[in-house]
Amino acid sequence: MLLPSRLALWLALLSTGSTLAQGLPAEAEAALARARLPASAITVLVVDADGKAAPRLAHRTGVPVNPASVAKLATTIAALDLLGPAFAWSTPVYVDGPVQGGTLQGNLYIRGQGDPKLVVERLWLLLRRVQGLGIRAIAGDIVLDHSAFETVAQDPGAFDGEPLRPYNAAPDALLLNFKSIVMTFSPDRNGQAAVHVEPPLAGVQLPASVATAAGDCGDWRAALKADFSDPLRIRLAGAYPQSCGERSWPVAYADPRGYAARAVAGLWLDMGGKLAGQVRDGRVPAQLKPAFEVQSPTLTEVVRDINKFSNNVMAQQLFLTLSLQRKGSGTLEGSRELLRQWWRERLDAEPPVFDNGSGLSREERITAAQLARLLQYAWASPLMPELVSSLPISGTDGTLRRTRGTVAGRAHLKTGSLRDVSGVAGYVDGASGRRYVLVAIANHANASGLRPVIEAMIDWTARDQ
């Protein structure tokens, strides 16, 4: 927490939101002009990470803005603080009935508890554990319990027009493989490309192969002319360019509500299991005790995936997990209230406006001053190494791998973008050895042009001698 004297300095410096020290760097001003972004559309703040000095630059720092995925900073910092970096999700599995001659005489239950990374490989291992109990056939049903989270309605294409992107899936207490499939295309010498899909979905038809074509690889997905309109039959009316070699295409399943049941049934049968009943949704009977539980990767690993690659559904899973762990049920309002309380206690200030924890929202609002306070708190925290290592590195990896500039590798920044929103917030290493917090966010129809401004601001911040 900032000391009272420093807090008073902050309030005095930032309450007006005026530009301090020098104006925006000349290179940033020029980039703004090229992008047709007025200065009134951006908020910028550069200040010491340790909070011991006045900001080097402050422009409109008290104005609430939509942060897009920069909002994931609040979710991940609070989660590391509240849950601990070694926290892991568990998914319990229950057996209701005796096992006789390799057949479970009853139902198998799988209870979701928010694991954001229960991908196909780990689902396979879960089902292998079931077979390790001597179960090869199930006389009853496989019952999937999603009740730990409230149902969150979401239009997967509402924000970026990409409904087939797995990261746009809605959160789910039993989120399996991001409700997606991965189609792998492997061309041969006979004018065909084999099509392999993981996981196999029960009842869903997909061509075993597709014709190949000559020419450059180019936009090979468009060349396939895929039709996902019928969830039970995926069509490929085009051809696959031979020059592409082997490629994989992750796609969100067109019927997300039916995905989990089809994935579990398809994988169980593919592994040689038998099922007399069906895979259906339901709840675990109160008296049952788990036969075993499978553990997720640690929170530190999950936070890295969330921040490096700006994974929306993983961030929302984490957000709902906060209220599930503290209040017994994962709800949006429960997690919002928990984050507001955490903010007041840890940062001793009024919190921003939280929505779903991912930034995939038109409701979230935060100021540059609030973001800087959050990042300064994290910098002084024992959890600082876990957070910083999760952030994209400029010009190196994650969502900043294509960033240009003269000081590649000197900035760890969370990015954010929506239609009419673009920004970054994080840390920059100065040439002097000092560390700075940099926040730069634009809310404007031309916000997509902010990247050159950000690159200029990273370079200017790092050149502090």
Long-range contacts (C-beta under 8 A, 24 or more apart in sequence): 1-346, 1-347, 1-348, 1-377, 2-51, 2-347, 2-348, 2-373, 2-376, 2-377, 6-51, 6-52, 7-348, 9-54, 10-51, 10-369, 10-373, 13-54, 13-55, 13-58, 14-55, 14-58, 14-61, 14-62, 14-369, 15-62, 16-62, 17-58, 17-59, 17-60, 17-61, 17-62, 17-63, 18-58, 18-59, 19-57, 19-58, 19-59, 20-54, 20-55, 20-56, 20-57, 20-58, 21-54, 21-55, 21-56, 21-57, 21-58, 22-57, 24-57, 24-59, 25-456, 25-457, 25-460, 27-456, 27-459, 27-460, 28-453, 28-456, 28-457, 28-460, 30-456, 31-452, 31-453, 31-455, 31-456, 32-453, 34-449, 34-452, 35-446, 35-449, 35-450, 35-452, 35-453, 36-446, 36-449, 37-442, 37-444, 37-446, 37-447, 37-449, 37-450, 37-453, 38-444, 41-442, 41-443, 41-444, 41-446, 41-447, 42-440, 42-441, 42-442, 42-444, 42-450, 42-453, 43-367, 43-368, 43-439, 43-440, 43-441, 44-368, 44-439, 44-440, 44-457, 45-368, 45-369, 45-371, 45-372, 45-437, 45-438, 45-439, 45-440, 46-428, 46-436, 46-437, 46-438, 46-439, 46-457, 46-461, 47-372, 47-376, 47-436, 47-437, 48-434, 48-435, 48-436, 48-437, 49-375, 49-376, 49-379, 49-427, 49-434, 49-435, 49-436, 49-437, 50-376, 50-379, 50-380, 50-435, 51-376, 51-380, 56-436, 56-461, 56-464, 58-368, 60-368, 61-367, 61-368, 61-369, 61-372, 61-439, 62-367, 62-368, 62-369, 63-367, 63-368, 64-352, 64-353, 64-365, 64-366, 64-367, 65-365, 65-366, 65-367, 65-368, 65-421, 65-423, 65-441, 65-443, 66-361, 66-362, 66-364, 66-365, 66-418, 66-421, 66-443, 67-359, 67-364, 67-365, 67-366, 67-371, 67-416, 67-421, 67-423, 67-425, 67-441, 68-359, 68-416, 68-417, 68-418, 68-421, 68-422, 68-423, 69-310, 69-312, 69-315, 69-358, 69-359, 69-360, 69-414, 69-415, 69-416, 69-417, 69-418, 70-359, 70-366, 70-371, 70-414, 70-415, 70-416, 70-423, 70-424, 70-425, 70-441, 71-354, 71-355, 71-357, 71-358, 71-359, 71-361, 71-364, 71-366, 71-416, 72-306, 72-307, 72-310, 72-315, 72-357, 72-358, 72-359, 72-414, 72-416, 73-307, 73-371, 73-374, 73-375, 73-414, 73-425, 73-426, 74-339, 74-343, 74-352, 74-354, 74-357, 74-366, 74-374, 75-306, 75-315, 75-318, 75-319, 75-339, 75-357, 75-358, 76-303, 76-306, 76-307, 76-315, 76-318, 76-387, 76-390, 77-374, 77-377, 77-378, 77-383, 77-387, 78-322, 78-339, 78-342, 78-343, 79-299, 79-303, 79-318, 79-321, 79-322, 80-299, 80-300, 80-303, 80-383, 80-386, 80-387, 81-342, 81-346, 81-381, 81-383, 82-322, 82-325, 82-326, 82-338, 82-342, 83-299, 83-321, 83-322, 83-325, 84-299, 85-298, 85-299, 85-300, 85-383, 85-386, 86-298, 86-299, 86-300, 87-298, 87-299, 88-295, 88-296, 88-297, 88-298, 88-299, 89-113, 89-114, 89-115, 89-116, 89-295, 89-296, 89-321, 90-115, 90-293, 90-294, 90-295, 90-296, 91-115, 91-118, 91-126, 91-174, 91-293, 91-294, 91-296, 92-284, 92-290, 92-292, 92-293, 93-126, 93-129, 93-130, 93-290, 93-291, 93-292, 93-293, 93-294, 94-284, 94-285, 94-288, 94-289, 94-290, 94-291, 95-133, 95-135, 95-291, 96-140, 96-285, 96-288, 97-139, 97-140, 99-133, 99-134, 99-135, 102-134, 102-135, 102-136, 102-137, 103-135, 103-136, 103-137, 103-138, 103-139, 104-135, 104-137, 104-138, 104-139, 104-140, 105-139, 105-140, 106-139, 106-140, 107-138, 107-140, 107-141, 107-142, 107-143, 107-277, 108-135, 108-138, 108-140, 108-141, 108-142, 108-143, 109-142, 109-143, 109-144, 109-145, 109-282, 109-284, 109-285, 109-288, 110-142, 110-143, 110-144, 110-145, 110-174, 110-264, 111-145, 111-148, 111-174, 111-284, 112-144, 112-145, 112-146, 112-148, 112-149, 112-172, 112-173, 112-174, 112-175, 113-148, 113-173, 113-324, 114-148, 114-149, 114-173, 114-175, 114-317, 114-320, 114-321, 114-324, 114-330, 115-175, 115-296, 115-317, 116-175, 116-296, 116-302, 116-311, 116-313, 116-314, 116-317, 116-318, 117-296, 117-297, 117-301, 117-302, 117-305, 117-314, 118-174, 118-175, 118-176, 118-177, 118-296, 119-176, 119-177, 119-178, 120-176, 120-177, 120-182, 120-198, 120-199, 120-263, 120-267, 122-294, 122-296, 123-176, 123-177, 123-199, 123-263, 123-264, 123-267, 124-199, 124-267, 124-271, 125-294, 126-294, 127-264, 127-267, 127-268, 127-271, 127-273, 128-271, 129-292, 129-294, 130-273, 131-271, 131-273, 133-291, 133-292, 135-273, 136-272, 136-273, 136-274, 137-273, 137-274, 137-275, 137-276, 138-273, 138-274, 138-275, 138-276, 138-277, 139-276, 139-277, 140-276, 140-277, 141-275, 141-277, 141-278, 141-279, 141-280, 141-282, 142-264, 142-265, 142-268, 142-275, 142-277, 142-278, 142-279, 142-280, 143-279, 143-280, 143-281, 143-282, 143-283, 143-284, 144-174, 144-260, 144-261, 144-264, 144-279, 144-280, 144-281, 144-282, 145-173, 145-174, 145-281, 145-282, 145-283, 145-284, 146-172, 146-173, 146-174, 146-260, 146-281, 147-173, 147-283, 148-173, 148-324, 148-329, 148-330, 149-173, 149-320, 149-324, 149-329, 149-330, 149-331, 150-320, 150-329, 150-330, 150-331, 150-332, 152-316, 152-320, 152-332, 152-356, 156-252, 156-256, 159-360, 159-418, 159-419, 160-418, 160-419, 163-252, 164-228, 164-251, 164-252, 165-252, 166-250, 166-251, 166-252, 166-313, 167-309, 167-310, 167-311, 167-312, 167-313, 167-314, 168-252, 168-312, 168-313, 168-360, 169-252, 169-256, 169-313, 170-256, 170-313, 170-316, 171-313, 171-316, 171-317, 171-319, 171-320, 172-260, 172-317, 173-320, 173-324, 173-330, 174-260, 175-313, 175-317, 176-259, 176-260, 176-263, 176-264, 177-263, 178-250, 178-252, 178-313, 179-252, 179-253, 179-256, 179-259, 179-260, 180-250, 180-251, 180-252, 180-253, 181-250, 181-251, 181-253, 182-248, 182-249, 182-250, 182-251, 183-248, 183-249, 183-251, 184-246, 184-247, 184-248, 184-249, 185-210, 185-240, 185-244, 185-246, 185-247, 185-248, 185-249, 186-246, 187-212, 187-240, 187-242, 187-244, 187-245, 187-246, 193-240, 193-242, 195-236, 199-263, 199-266, 199-267, 199-270, 200-266, 200-267, 200-269, 200-270, 201-253, 201-259, 201-262, 201-263, 201-266, 202-261, 202-262, 202-265, 202-266, 202-269, 202-279, 203-232, 203-262, 203-265, 204-231, 204-232, 204-233, 204-234, 204-262, 204-266, 205-232, 205-233, 205-234, 206-233, 206-234, 207-234, 207-235, 207-236, 210-236, 210-238, 210-239, 210-240, 211-239, 211-240, 212-239, 212-240, 212-241, 212-242, 213-239, 213-240, 213-241, 213-242, 214-241, 214-242, 214-243, 215-241, 215-243, 216-241, 216-243, 217-241, 217-243, 217-244, 220-244, 220-247, 221-249, 226-251, 228-254, 229-254, 230-254, 231-255, 231-258, 300-386, 300-390, 303-386, 303-387, 303-390, 304-389, 304-390, 306-390, 307-390, 307-391, 307-392, 307-398, 307-414, 308-390, 308-391, 308-392, 308-397, 308-398, 308-399, 309-398, 309-399, 310-398, 310-399, 310-414, 310-415, 310-416, 312-358, 312-359, 312-360, 313-358, 315-357, 315-358, 315-359, 316-356, 316-357, 316-358, 316-360, 318-357, 319-356, 319-357, 319-358, 320-357, 332-356, 346-377, 347-373, 347-374, 347-377, 349-373, 359-416, 359-418, 360-418, 362-418, 368-425, 368-439, 368-441, 371-425, 371-437, 371-439, 372-425, 372-437, 372-439, 375-425, 375-426, 375-427, 375-437, 375-439, 376-437, 379-427, 379-435, 379-437, 388-412, 388-427, 391-426, 391-427, 394-458, 403-451, 403-454, 403-455, 403-458, 404-455, 405-455, 405-458, 405-459, 406-459, 407-458, 407-459, 407-462, 407-463, 410-458, 410-462, 411-438, 411-458, 411-461, 411-462, 413-438, 413-458, 416-441, 417-447, 417-448, 420-444, 420-445, 420-447, 421-447, 422-447, 422-448, 422-449, 422-450, 422-451, 423-450, 423-454, 424-454, 428-458, 428-461, 428-462, 429-462, 430-461, 430-462, 430-463, 430-464, 430-465, 431-462, 431-463, 431-464, 431-465, 432-464, 432-465, 434-464, 436-461, 436-464
